[in-house]
Amino acid sequence: MKIDFERIQKDSKTFRIKNDNESYIQTYPEFLSYFSNLKKIYKHNFVIGVHFVYGWMPTVLKKLVIKNEKQILDILNKVKNSEIITEPELKCIKESINNKFTKKDKGSLVGASKLLHFICPEKYAIWDSRVYRYVYGTVSQNKLNEPKLYLEYLSAIKEIVENKEFKDIKLEVEKACNYEVTPFRAVELIMFEGGRKRI
């Protein structure tokens, strides 16, 4: 996956928060604060975190699978320690969230990405259909739910934020949000708002 730096740079100059996203922007720091104040993530924190993530989404949380609790918590605590998890670990988290155990529906990578972002916003970015649309011009629900593609997305964002001209892009987003954001969040927000324009 490749994200066009010049496009991100151009779109940052006109970046604004739409009125229907005000609650989304206002609640964001509260969710970050919840996880940043934890020394360790337990089952209780996982359950609460998943539910506030889905309170932030148009999709309803229908199923939470915690049968492999130790594995899930080990992975989430790796994320809390700023480690990048592997594709199988990401798949484990994804399949615990909104997994209806059908061939077609194998959990929600969108929901998982939001949870990972709130736990470690410096290393994980939110991934959803608008971001996908911004990158590819269309949306494929199957591709959207692929852990491998999400990890490629994180690498592509890392490349953007390491550009020496990125600092001004981040400032534009922070000006619109009226608070500080991580570099990964700045890039994702530009794509989120840009993906809206193609609907």
C-alpha positions in Angstrom: 0.0 0.0 0.0 1.2 3.5 -0.8 -0.3 6.7 0.5 0.5 9.8 -1.5 2.3 12.3 0.7 1.5 15.2 -1.7 -2.2 14.5 -1.6 -2.1 14.3 2.2 -0.2 17.6 2.3 -2.7 19.3 0.0 -5.8 17.9 1.8 -4.3 19.1 5.2 -4.6 22.7 4.0 -8.4 22.5 3.6 -8.9 20.0 6.5 -12.0 20.9 8.6 -14.2 19.0 11.0 -17.7 18.5 9.7 -20.6 19.4 12.1 -21.8 15.7 12.3 -18.4 14.7 13.6 -18.3 17.1 16.6 -19.2 14.4 19.1 -16.6 12.1 17.5 -13.9 14.7 18.0 -15.0 15.7 21.5 -15.1 12.2 22.9 -11.8 11.1 21.4 -9.5 12.4 24.1 -11.6 10.8 26.8 -11.2 7.3 25.2 -7.4 7.9 25.0 -7.3 9.0 28.6 -9.0 5.8 29.7 -6.3 3.6 28.3 -3.4 5.9 29.1 -4.3 5.8 32.8 -4.1 2.0 32.9 -0.9 0.2 33.9 -2.1 -3.1 32.5 -5.1 -4.2 30.5 -7.5 -6.7 32.1 -10.7 -8.4 30.8 -12.7 -5.6 32.5 -10.8 -3.0 30.5 -11.1 -5.0 27.2 -14.9 -5.3 27.6 -15.4 -1.6 28.4 -13.0 -0.5 25.6 -14.8 -2.6 23.0 -18.2 -1.2 24.0 -17.1 2.5 23.9 -15.5 1.8 20.5 -18.9 0.6 19.3 -20.6 3.5 20.9 -18.5 5.6 18.5 -19.5 3.6 15.4 -22.8 3.3 13.4 -22.5 -0.6 13.7 -23.9 -2.3 16.7 -21.7 -4.7 18.7 -23.5 -8.0 18.3 -20.9 -10.5 19.7 -17.8 -10.3 21.9 -15.8 -13.6 22.1 -13.5 -13.9 25.1 -12.9 -17.7 25.2 -9.2 -17.2 24.6 -9.0 -14.5 27.3 -5.3 -14.9 28.2 -4.1 -14.7 24.6 -6.3 -11.6 23.9 -5.0 -9.8 27.0 -1.4 -10.8 26.3 -1.7 -9.2 22.8 -3.4 -6.1 24.1 -0.7 -5.6 26.7 1.9 -5.9 24.0 0.1 -3.1 22.2 0.0 -1.1 25.4 3.8 -1.5 25.5 4.1 0.0 22.0 4.9 -3.3 20.3 3.6 -3.9 16.8 1.7 -7.2 16.8 1.9 -9.9 14.2 -0.7 -10.8 11.6 -1.9 -13.9 13.6 -2.2 -11.7 16.7 -4.2 -9.1 14.9 -6.4 -11.8 13.5 -7.0 -13.1 17.1 -8.1 -9.6 18.3 -10.3 -9.0 15.2 -12.1 -12.4 15.6 -12.9 -11.6 19.2 -14.9 -8.5 18.2 -18.3 -8.9 16.4 -17.5 -12.4 15.2 -20.7 -14.2 14.2 -18.8 -17.3 13.3 -20.0 -17.5 9.7 -17.8 -18.0 6.6 -18.5 -14.5 5.5 -18.1 -12.7 8.8 -14.9 -13.3 10.7 -14.8 -10.4 13.2 -14.3 -6.7 12.7 -10.9 -5.3 11.8 -12.5 -1.8 11.9 -13.6 -2.2 15.5 -10.2 -3.9 16.4 -8.2 -1.0 14.8 -10.1 1.6 16.9 -9.4 -0.4 20.1 -5.7 -0.7 19.2 -5.5 3.0 18.4 -7.0 4.0 21.8 -4.5 1.7 23.5 -1.5 2.9 21.6 -2.3 5.9 19.4 1.4 6.5 18.5 1.8 3.1 16.7 -1.8 2.2 15.6 -4.1 4.1 13.3 -7.9 3.7 12.9 -8.9 1.8 9.7 -12.4 2.0 8.2 -14.2 2.2 4.9 -13.6 6.0 4.4 -9.9 5.6 4.9 -10.0 2.6 2.5 -11.9 4.7 0.0 -9.4 7.5 0.2 -6.6 5.2 -0.6 -8.2 3.0 -3.3 -11.2 5.1 -4.6 -13.7 2.4 -3.8 -14.5 0.0 -0.9 -14.1 -3.8 -0.7 -15.5 -5.2 2.5 -13.4 -8.4 2.1 -10.2 -6.4 1.7 -11.2 -4.0 4.5 -11.2 -6.9 6.9 -7.7 -8.3 6.0 -5.1 -8.1 8.8 -2.3 -8.1 6.3 -3.6 -5.0 4.6 -4.0 -3.2 7.9 -0.4 -3.9 8.8 0.6 -2.5 5.4 -1.5 0.6 6.2 0.5 1.1 9.4 3.7 0.9 7.4 2.4 3.4 4.8 1.4 5.9 7.5 4.8 5.5 9.2 6.4 6.5 5.9 4.2 9.6 5.7 4.9 10.8 9.2 8.7 10.4 8.8 8.7 12.9 5.9 10.5 16.0 7.0 7.6 18.2 5.8 5.0 16.3 7.9 5.2 18.7 10.9 3.0 21.3 9.1 0.4 18.7 8.2 0.0 17.7 11.9 -0.4 21.4 12.9 -3.2 21.9 10.4 -5.1 18.9 11.9 -4.5 20.0 15.5 -5.8 23.5 14.7 -9.0 22.0 13.4 -9.4 19.6 16.3 -8.4 22.2 18.9 -6.1 19.7 20.7 -2.9 17.7 20.1 -3.0 14.5 18.1 -0.4 11.8 17.3 1.1 11.8 13.8 -0.8 8.6 13.0 -4.1 10.2 14.0 -3.4 13.3 11.9 -2.9 11.2 8.8 -5.9 9.0 9.4 -8.2 12.0 10.1 -7.3 13.7 6.8 -8.1 10.4 5.0 -11.3 9.9 7.0 -12.6 13.3 6.0 -11.3 12.9 2.4 -13.0 9.6 2.1 -16.3 11.2 2.8 -16.1 13.3 -0.4 -16.2 10.2 -2.5 -19.4 8.8 -1.1 
